[in-house]
Amino acid sequence: MTYRVCFVCTGNICRSPMAEAVFHARVADAGLDGLVEADSAGTDGWHEGEGADPRTMAVLEGSGYGLDHTARRFRPSWFSRLDLVIALDAGHLRALRHLAPTEQDAAKVRLLRSYDPAADRQDLDVPDPYYGGVDGFEECLEMVEAASTGLLAAVREQVEGRAA
């Protein structure tokens, strides 16, 4: 049975597609292709149908990540097929938990940086780089990469638990 993860930010053109690309790479490197699937969405539909921000793509490609992406809006009906919903900041966390049809679905929502043991527990947000320069996108990638290691470990534990 496939374990499904969805990364969610506001418009699904910067942070969440970046997290999706990094996590895809981590899953492939861990040999978990076919066992773990990841995608991304936005809490709002402003950019539905658009590609990822060119700065996102440049930073990802510059670091060796690939991504074929079209922005979309998160739908509450998706909770039933997802195992984990990863919010990129506290605002997304609140919005997603509000959208969740059940308490069980709300419990699937977690902050990405909660998986980074070095992150400041008082501020687990991945800042929105959209209105800044490429340095904000690079900082975003660093935060995503740092958290993805812990996230992969947690997902691997769940996947292995299902197989046992």
Backbone as JSON, one array per atom type, in Angstrom:
{
  "sequence": "MTYRVCFVCTGNICRSPMAEAVFHARVADAGLDGLVEADSAGTDGWHEGEGADPRTMAVLEGSGYGLDHTARRFRPSWFSRLDLVIALDAGHLRALRHLAPTEQDAAKVRLLRSYDPAADRQDLDVPDPYYGGVDGFEECLEMVEAASTGLLAAVREQVEGRAA",
  "N": [[0.84, -1.18, 0.0], [0.62, 2.17, -0.89], [2.19, 4.96, 0.6], [1.09, 8.19, 1.1], [1.95, 11.59, 0.69], [1.33, 15.05, 0.97], [2.47, 18.23, 0.24], [1.89, 21.53, 1.35], [1.5, 24.94, 0.61], [0.8, 28.44, 0.22], [0.19, 29.4, -2.53], [1.13, 27.34, -4.11], [3.38, 27.54, -5.79], [5.92, 28.14, -4.95], [7.14, 27.36, -2.16], [5.86, 24.81, -1.5], [6.07, 23.25, -3.94], [8.83, 23.13, -4.02], [9.44, 21.68, -1.71], [8.19, 19.29, -2.4], [9.79, 18.46, -4.62], [12.33, 18.09, -3.41], [11.7, 16.12, -1.51], [10.84, 14.03, -3.19], [13.32, 13.38, -4.35], [14.7, 12.49, -2.06], [13.16, 10.26, -1.37], [13.57, 8.64, -3.63], [16.37, 8.26, -3.45], [16.42, 6.76, -1.13], [15.4, 4.41, -1.96], [12.66, 4.03, -1.95], [10.8, 4.42, -3.91], [7.65, 3.93, -5.39], [6.65, 2.95, -3.04], [6.24, 5.22, -1.58], [4.58, 8.19, -2.27], [4.58, 11.57, -3.34], [3.18, 14.83, -3.53], [2.02, 18.18, -4.24], [0.22, 21.16, -3.19], [-1.83, 24.15, -2.96], [-3.18, 26.37, -0.45], [-4.77, 28.31, -1.41], [-6.28, 29.26, -4.56], [-4.98, 30.94, -6.36], [-2.89, 30.61, -8.26], [-3.55, 28.41, -9.75], [-3.05, 26.0, -12.26], [-0.76, 27.15, -13.26], [2.83, 27.03, -13.78], [5.64, 26.29, -11.59], [7.19, 28.98, -9.76], [9.66, 30.81, -11.53], [12.01, 31.36, -10.1], [11.98, 29.45, -8.11], [12.3, 27.16, -9.67], [14.85, 27.68, -10.77], [16.51, 27.65, -8.49], [16.07, 25.05, -7.57], [16.95, 23.49, -9.8], [19.6, 24.36, -9.9], [20.58, 23.1, -7.7], [20.43, 20.49, -8.34], [17.94, 19.23, -8.43], [14.92, 18.0, -9.93], [11.76, 18.91, -11.4], [8.48, 18.61, -12.48], [5.81, 20.55, -12.74], [2.52, 21.7, -11.97], [0.52, 24.12, -10.63], [-1.99, 23.72, -8.1], [-5.04, 23.71, -6.19], [-5.56, 22.74, -2.82], [-7.86, 20.24, -1.87], [-10.49, 19.44, 0.37], [-11.53, 16.84, 0.16], [-9.37, 15.28, -0.46], [-8.12, 14.42, 1.85], [-8.91, 11.86, 2.62], [-7.43, 10.09, 1.06], [-4.84, 10.63, 1.66], [-1.92, 10.17, 3.69], [-0.33, 11.86, 5.13], [-0.19, 15.33, 5.57], [1.64, 18.03, 4.8], [2.3, 21.09, 6.07], [3.65, 24.28, 5.22], [3.85, 26.57, 6.73], [2.6, 28.1, 9.81], [0.16, 29.34, 9.3], [-0.82, 27.9, 7.11], [-1.06, 25.44, 8.34], [-3.15, 25.93, 10.22], [-5.24, 26.57, 8.39], [-5.47, 24.18, 6.92], [-6.13, 22.31, 8.92], [-8.58, 23.34, 9.6], [-9.99, 22.84, 7.27], [-10.13, 20.1, 7.33], [-12.18, 17.24, 7.27], [-12.61, 15.52, 9.43], [-11.55, 14.82, 12.85], [-9.54, 12.95, 12.81], [-8.49, 13.33, 10.26], [-7.55, 15.96, 10.54], [-5.47, 15.46, 12.28], [-3.55, 14.47, 10.61], [-2.13, 16.57, 9.62], [0.87, 18.32, 9.62], [3.64, 20.46, 10.5], [6.29, 21.18, 8.3], [8.93, 21.9, 9.2], [8.92, 20.86, 11.73], [10.09, 18.46, 11.62], [12.75, 18.91, 11.58], [15.36, 18.64, 13.66], [17.09, 20.67, 14.43], [15.75, 23.02, 14.14], [14.31, 26.11, 15.26], [12.11, 25.85, 17.79], [10.23, 27.72, 18.42], [9.62, 29.02, 16.11], [8.58, 27.61, 13.43], [8.03, 28.08, 10.83], [8.46, 28.06, 7.27], [9.68, 30.68, 5.63], [7.89, 32.74, 3.29], [9.17, 33.12, 0.14], [8.35, 34.61, -2.03], [8.01, 37.45, -2.5], [10.56, 38.44, -2.44], [14.08, 38.31, -3.26], [16.26, 35.98, -5.03], [17.8, 34.94, -3.0], [16.09, 34.44, -0.86], [14.72, 32.23, -1.8], [16.77, 30.4, -1.9], [17.33, 30.2, 0.84], [14.92, 29.09, 1.65], [15.09, 26.59, 0.35], [17.24, 25.48, 1.79], [16.07, 25.18, 4.35], [14.0, 23.4, 3.74], [15.45, 21.17, 2.83], [16.83, 20.5, 5.19], [14.73, 19.72, 6.89], [13.65, 17.61, 5.46], [15.14, 15.27, 5.78], [14.53, 14.31, 8.38], [11.77, 14.04, 8.02], [11.67, 12.05, 6.05], [12.72, 9.91, 7.53], [10.66, 9.55, 9.42], [8.51, 8.88, 7.74], [9.52, 6.58, 6.52], [9.55, 4.88, 8.74], [6.8, 4.58, 9.16], [6.06, 3.35, 6.74], [7.53, 0.97, 6.85], [6.35, -0.09, 9.1], [3.83, -0.71, 8.14], [4.42, -2.81, 6.48], [5.17, -4.78, 8.18]],
  "CA": [[0.0, 0.0, 0.0], [1.43, 3.37, -1.04], [2.09, 6.02, 1.61], [0.93, 9.42, 0.33], [2.27, 12.84, 1.36], [1.07, 16.25, 0.17], [3.06, 19.45, 0.78], [0.96, 22.62, 1.08], [1.79, 26.33, 0.96], [-0.32, 29.3, -0.15], [-0.16, 29.4, -3.94], [1.66, 26.14, -4.75], [4.36, 27.85, -6.83], [7.26, 28.36, -4.36], [7.58, 26.48, -1.09], [5.39, 23.41, -1.55], [6.7, 22.47, -5.0], [10.23, 22.92, -3.65], [9.43, 20.56, -0.76], [7.84, 18.09, -3.18], [10.96, 18.05, -5.41], [13.36, 17.59, -2.5], [11.25, 14.86, -0.92], [10.92, 13.03, -4.26], [14.71, 12.97, -4.45], [15.03, 11.72, -0.85], [12.46, 8.98, -1.49], [14.28, 7.86, -4.65], [17.68, 7.89, -2.89], [16.2, 5.76, -0.09], [14.86, 3.2, -2.57], [11.26, 3.89, -1.56], [9.92, 4.67, -5.05], [6.58, 2.95, -5.46], [6.09, 2.79, -1.7], [5.92, 6.56, -1.09], [4.28, 9.18, -3.3], [4.47, 12.93, -2.83], [2.76, 15.88, -4.44], [1.87, 19.45, -3.52], [-0.96, 21.96, -3.49], [-1.9, 25.43, -2.27], [-4.41, 26.62, 0.3], [-5.55, 29.21, -2.25], [-6.23, 28.89, -5.96], [-4.5, 32.08, -7.16], [-1.97, 30.23, -9.33], [-3.94, 27.12, -10.33], [-2.75, 25.82, -13.67], [0.53, 27.75, -13.6], [4.03, 26.31, -13.38], [6.33, 26.82, -10.42], [7.88, 30.26, -9.92], [10.97, 30.6, -12.17], [13.08, 31.37, -9.1], [11.93, 28.12, -7.5], [12.9, 26.22, -10.63], [16.29, 27.96, -10.89], [17.19, 27.19, -7.27], [16.01, 23.59, -7.58], [17.84, 22.98, -10.85], [20.97, 24.67, -9.49], [20.96, 22.15, -6.64], [20.33, 19.13, -8.86], [16.59, 18.67, -8.32], [14.04, 18.18, -11.07], [10.36, 19.06, -11.04], [7.47, 18.91, -13.48], [4.82, 21.04, -11.78], [1.4, 22.57, -12.28], [-0.1, 24.5, -9.36], [-3.38, 23.34, -7.86], [-5.56, 24.03, -4.86], [-5.85, 21.59, -1.97], [-9.29, 19.95, -1.7], [-10.75, 18.65, 1.59], [-11.78, 15.44, -0.17], [-8.09, 14.57, -0.58], [-7.68, 13.88, 3.14], [-9.2, 10.43, 2.72], [-6.42, 9.3, 0.37], [-3.51, 11.05, 2.12], [-1.46, 9.72, 5.0], [0.32, 12.98, 5.8], [-0.32, 16.62, 4.9], [2.73, 18.82, 5.36], [2.12, 22.54, 5.94], [4.93, 24.98, 5.2], [3.89, 27.54, 7.83], [1.51, 27.97, 10.78], [-1.1, 29.74, 8.65], [-1.27, 26.75, 6.32], [-1.44, 24.42, 9.32], [-4.5, 26.27, 10.7], [-6.18, 26.47, 7.27], [-5.66, 22.77, 6.59], [-6.87, 21.66, 10.0], [-9.95, 23.84, 9.49], [-10.59, 22.15, 6.12], [-10.21, 18.66, 7.56], [-13.55, 16.8, 7.57], [-12.68, 14.8, 10.71], [-10.41, 15.01, 13.74], [-8.5, 12.05, 12.32], [-7.86, 14.02, 9.12], [-6.8, 17.11, 11.09], [-4.25, 14.94, 12.9], [-2.59, 14.17, 9.55], [-1.45, 17.81, 9.22], [2.07, 18.62, 10.4], [4.55, 21.47, 9.95], [7.5, 20.58, 7.74], [10.14, 22.1, 10.0], [8.86, 20.08, 12.97], [10.93, 17.29, 11.37], [14.15, 19.35, 11.63], [15.7, 18.76, 15.07], [17.85, 21.89, 14.68], [14.88, 24.19, 13.94], [13.84, 26.86, 16.42], [10.76, 25.36, 18.1], [9.33, 28.87, 18.53], [9.3, 29.49, 14.76], [8.75, 26.49, 12.51], [7.59, 28.48, 9.49], [9.36, 28.29, 6.15], [9.22, 31.99, 5.15], [7.47, 32.86, 1.9], [10.19, 33.88, -0.59], [7.76, 35.15, -3.26], [8.19, 38.89, -2.7], [11.96, 38.79, -2.3], [15.01, 37.87, -4.29], [16.62, 34.56, -5.11], [18.38, 34.5, -1.72], [15.0, 33.89, -0.06], [14.44, 30.9, -2.34], [17.88, 29.56, -1.45], [17.1, 29.95, 2.26], [13.8, 28.16, 1.69], [15.61, 25.27, 0.0], [18.04, 24.98, 2.92], [15.14, 24.74, 5.39], [13.3, 22.22, 3.22], [16.4, 20.05, 2.85], [17.11, 20.12, 6.58], [13.57, 19.02, 7.44], [13.31, 16.42, 4.67], [15.82, 14.1, 6.33], [13.69, 13.82, 9.47], [10.48, 13.62, 7.46], [11.87, 10.75, 5.4], [12.87, 8.9, 8.58], [9.33, 9.3, 9.98], [7.72, 8.18, 6.72], [10.09, 5.23, 6.39], [9.08, 4.12, 9.89], [5.39, 4.26, 8.89], [6.01, 2.4, 5.62], [8.03, -0.31, 7.34], [5.33, -0.58, 10.04], [2.74, -1.3, 7.35], [4.89, -4.05, 5.88], [5.41, -5.78, 9.24]],
  "C": [[0.89, 1.25, 0.0], [1.14, 4.38, 0.06], [2.1, 7.35, 0.86], [1.11, 10.66, 1.2], [1.94, 13.99, 0.42], [1.64, 17.46, 0.92], [2.17, 20.63, 0.39], [1.52, 23.96, 1.55], [0.61, 27.16, 0.46], [-0.73, 29.13, -1.61], [0.32, 28.2, -4.73], [2.58, 26.46, -5.93], [5.77, 28.04, -6.27], [7.64, 27.25, -3.38], [7.14, 25.03, -1.24], [5.95, 22.64, -2.74], [8.18, 22.2, -4.72], [10.33, 21.73, -2.7], [9.11, 19.25, -1.47], [9.06, 17.57, -3.94], [12.05, 17.45, -4.53], [12.95, 16.24, -1.93], [11.25, 13.74, -1.95], [12.35, 12.48, -4.37], [15.12, 12.11, -3.25], [14.41, 10.32, -0.92], [13.19, 8.08, -2.49], [15.63, 7.37, -4.11], [17.55, 6.78, -1.85], [15.65, 4.45, -0.65], [13.39, 2.96, -2.23], [10.28, 4.24, -2.69], [8.88, 3.57, -5.13], [5.92, 2.69, -4.12], [5.62, 4.12, -1.12], [5.68, 7.47, -2.29], [4.15, 10.54, -2.63], [3.99, 13.86, -3.92], [2.6, 17.16, -3.63], [0.63, 20.18, -3.99], [-0.87, 23.27, -2.71], [-3.2, 25.56, -1.5], [-5.34, 27.53, -0.49], [-5.35, 28.85, -3.72], [-5.69, 29.96, -6.9], [-3.7, 31.66, -8.39], [-2.32, 28.9, -9.99], [-3.66, 27.1, -11.83], [-1.42, 26.39, -14.12], [1.67, 26.81, -13.19], [4.6, 26.91, -12.11], [7.0, 28.14, -10.76], [9.25, 30.0, -10.55], [12.13, 30.61, -11.19], [13.13, 30.04, -8.36], [12.65, 27.12, -8.4], [14.41, 26.43, -10.74], [17.05, 27.43, -9.68], [17.18, 25.66, -7.22], [17.0, 23.0, -8.58], [19.3, 23.22, -10.5], [21.49, 23.73, -8.41], [20.75, 20.7, -7.06], [18.97, 18.47, -8.74], [15.81, 18.93, -9.6], [12.6, 18.29, -10.59], [9.53, 19.39, -12.26], [6.24, 19.28, -12.67], [3.74, 21.91, -12.41], [0.67, 22.85, -10.96], [-1.57, 24.09, -9.31], [-3.77, 23.68, -6.43], [-5.9, 22.76, -4.1], [-7.37, 21.47, -1.78], [-9.51, 19.1, -0.44], [-10.98, 17.17, 1.31], [-10.49, 14.62, -0.28], [-7.64, 13.92, 0.72], [-7.86, 12.37, 3.2], [-8.15, 9.56, 2.04], [-4.99, 9.63, 0.8], [-3.19, 10.49, 3.49], [-0.9, 10.87, 5.82], [0.17, 14.22, 4.94], [0.67, 17.56, 5.58], [2.53, 20.3, 5.04], [3.49, 23.22, 6.01], [4.99, 26.13, 6.21], [2.64, 27.38, 8.69], [0.17, 28.38, 10.2], [-1.67, 28.61, 7.82], [-1.76, 25.64, 7.25], [-2.87, 24.68, 9.81], [-5.54, 26.09, 9.59], [-6.49, 25.01, 6.95], [-6.44, 22.03, 7.68], [-8.33, 22.1, 10.0], [-10.69, 23.13, 8.36], [-10.85, 20.67, 6.38], [-11.63, 18.24, 7.96], [-13.7, 16.12, 8.92], [-11.47, 15.15, 11.57], [-9.23, 14.14, 13.3], [-7.76, 12.68, 11.14], [-7.04, 15.2, 9.6], [-5.48, 16.66, 11.71], [-3.19, 14.57, 11.88], [-1.74, 15.38, 9.18], [-0.31, 18.11, 10.18], [2.86, 19.75, 9.73], [5.83, 20.81, 9.47], [8.69, 20.7, 8.68], [10.07, 21.42, 11.37], [9.7, 18.81, 12.85], [12.42, 17.64, 11.36], [14.53, 19.54, 13.09], [16.48, 20.04, 15.41], [17.0, 23.16, 14.56], [14.49, 24.81, 15.28], [12.39, 26.47, 16.68], [9.75, 26.5, 18.25], [8.89, 29.38, 17.16], [9.6, 28.38, 13.76], [8.28, 26.81, 11.1], [8.75, 28.48, 8.5], [8.88, 29.61, 5.55], [8.9, 31.98, 3.65], [8.49, 33.71, 1.13], [9.64, 34.7, -1.75], [8.08, 36.63, -3.52], [9.63, 39.35, -2.58], [12.79, 38.3, -3.48], [15.33, 36.39, -4.2], [17.22, 34.06, -3.8], [17.31, 33.92, -0.8], [14.62, 32.49, -0.51], [15.55, 29.92, -1.93], [17.74, 29.21, 0.03], [15.96, 28.94, 2.44], [14.28, 26.74, 1.38], [16.42, 24.67, 1.14], [17.13, 24.44, 4.03], [14.41, 23.46, 4.98], [14.23, 21.01, 3.27], [16.66, 19.57, 4.27], [15.96, 19.33, 7.18], [13.27, 17.71, 6.72], [13.98, 15.15, 5.18], [14.98, 13.48, 7.45], [12.34, 13.34, 9.0], [10.62, 12.24, 6.81], [12.0, 9.65, 6.45], [11.5, 8.54, 9.18], [8.45, 8.53, 9.0], [8.21, 6.76, 6.55], [9.59, 4.33, 7.53], [7.61, 3.7, 9.69], [5.27, 3.19, 7.8], [6.47, 1.02, 6.08], [7.05, -0.93, 8.34], [4.16, -1.23, 9.33], [3.13, -2.67, 6.81], [5.04, -5.18, 6.91], [4.17, -6.57, 9.59]]
}
